[in-house]
């Protein structure tokens, strides 16, 4: 993956276990790219998903699942956001609807 551009290479795409549906493929690629972006942010800030798992005393796969958007955990989301010097709303905007739009 080219981390600077946030794009997946064709070589990387060949290994993705995705369905043949174009809609599913787009969703999987968006999640994968977002997850890789989070890992990159952690890396440049001197951390990793495994480090967060150790800090929270949970298994690494639980942190990965939250990072990929397959599950939610406020505690894990906040730990990842703190380690990347961002807010959870910035990392997962689809999870945090804009309160100004609420009726």
C-alpha positions in Angstrom: 0.0 0.0 0.0 1.2 3.5 -0.8 0.8 5.2 2.6 1.3 8.7 1.4 -1.5 8.6 -1.2 -3.8 6.3 0.8 -4.3 4.1 -2.3 -4.0 0.3 -2.5 -1.8 -1.2 -5.1 -3.1 -3.7 -7.6 -0.8 -6.3 -6.0 -2.5 -5.7 -2.6 -6.0 -6.0 -4.2 -5.3 -9.4 -5.6 -5.0 -10.8 -2.0 -8.2 -9.2 -0.7 -11.0 -11.8 0.1 -13.9 -9.8 -1.2 -17.1 -10.7 -2.9 -17.7 -10.1 -6.6 -20.4 -7.4 -5.9 -19.0 -3.9 -6.9 -20.9 -2.4 -3.9 -19.3 -4.8 -1.4 -15.9 -4.3 -3.0 -16.1 -0.5 -2.5 -17.2 -0.9 1.2 -14.4 -3.3 1.9 -11.8 -1.1 0.2 -13.0 1.9 2.1 -12.8 0.1 5.5 -9.4 -1.4 4.6 -8.0 2.0 3.6 -9.4 3.6 6.7 -7.8 0.9 8.9 -4.5 1.2 7.2 -4.6 5.0 7.6 -5.2 4.5 11.4 -2.3 2.1 11.5 -0.1 4.6 9.7 -1.1 7.4 12.1 -0.3 5.2 15.0 3.1 4.3 13.5 4.1 7.9 12.9 3.1 8.7 16.5 5.3 5.8 17.8 2.4 3.4 18.7 0.6 0.5 17.2 -2.7 -1.4 17.6 -0.8 -4.0 19.7 0.5 -1.3 22.0 -3.1 0.0 22.6 -4.3 -3.6 23.3 -1.5 -4.0 25.9 -2.4 -0.6 27.5 -6.1 -1.6 27.7 -5.3 -5.2 28.7 -7.4 -6.6 25.9 -6.6 -8.9 23.0 -5.1 -7.3 19.9 -7.8 -8.6 17.7 -10.4 -6.6 19.6 -8.6 -3.4 18.8 -8.2 -4.4 15.2 -11.9 -5.1 14.9 -12.7 -1.7 16.2 -10.2 0.0 14.0 -11.6 -1.8 10.9 -15.1 -0.6 11.8 -16.5 -4.1 12.4 -17.4 -3.4 16.0 -17.6 -0.4 18.4 -16.0 0.3 21.7 -15.9 3.8 23.1 -12.8 2.9 25.3 -10.9 1.5 22.3 -11.9 4.3 20.0 -10.8 6.9 22.5 -7.5 5.1 23.1 -6.7 5.0 19.4 -7.7 8.6 19.0 -5.5 9.7 21.9 -2.5 7.7 20.5 -3.0 9.4 17.1 -3.5 12.9 18.5 -7.0 13.1 16.9 -10.6 12.9 18.0 -12.7 9.7 17.4 -15.0 11.9 15.3 -12.1 12.6 12.9 -11.0 8.9 12.6 -14.6 7.5 12.2 -16.8 10.3 11.0 -19.5 7.8 9.9 -19.9 6.7 13.5 -20.4 10.2 14.9 -23.2 12.0 13.2 -23.1 15.7 13.2 -25.3 16.9 16.2 -26.2 20.1 14.3 -28.1 17.9 11.8 -30.2 16.3 14.5 -33.8 17.4 14.7 
